[in-house]
């Protein structure tokens, strides 16, 4: 994990694909949540449904794994 200010030039300038950014949007009391994944160069966006809110890191990891498993290879590895 890096601070945003520590991004390499390639990531900051969006000159190459393959650099993903993620975030969580949490509902009241963490009872609901949506994860976001954004590929910085192409602006390809994935919204993750976090079932039953965020109860653990495993819940988020499972949602990430499910979303990334169905990505076409060129999008996932560019």
N, C-alpha and C positions, 0 to 999 in steps of 0.2 A: 504494500500500500504506500502510495506517495501523496504528498500534498499537491494540490493543483498547481501551485507555483513552481514545483519541481519537474513539470512535464518536459520531456525531451522536445527538441525543435520539431521533429516529424509529427509528433502528436499535437502540439500546440498549433502548428501551421496547417494541419490536415492535409499534408502532401501525400500520404499513403494510407491505404485502407488497412483495417485490422486492429485498430485501437478502439476498444470499447469502454464506455463509461456507464456506470450503474448508480441507481439511487432507489430509495424506498419512500413511498408516500404512506404514512401511517394514519389510520383512522382513530377516532376517540377511543382511548383505553386499549389501543392496539388490537381491537376486535376485528379490524379489517385492514388490509394493506394491498398495495399495488407496487410491484417492482418495475423499474424502467431500465432498459438496456439500449444504449445508443451507440452506433458505430459512427465515430466522429467525422470521417471523410465522406461517406455516402449518405449520412444522416438516416440510415436504416434504423427504425425504432421497433423495439419489442416491448410489449406491456405484459407483465407477469401477474397472473392472478395468484395471490398468496392465500391459499385456502384457510379459512378460519383465523385470519390475521397472522401476526408474527408471534409464534410461540417459542421458536428456537432458531438457531443458525441452520439446523438441519432442514427446517421447513423452507427457508429461503433457498438453501442449496438444492433442495429437491425441485423447486419451481424453476431455478436457473438451469438445472440439468435437463429437465423436460423441454424447456424452450430451446435450448441450444442443440439438443439431439435432433430436432426436426429442421434445423437450418440447412439450406443447400450448402454443399462443401465450399463453393467459391465465396459465399457470403461469410461463412464462419472463419475462413482461413486467409482472406485477402489481407 
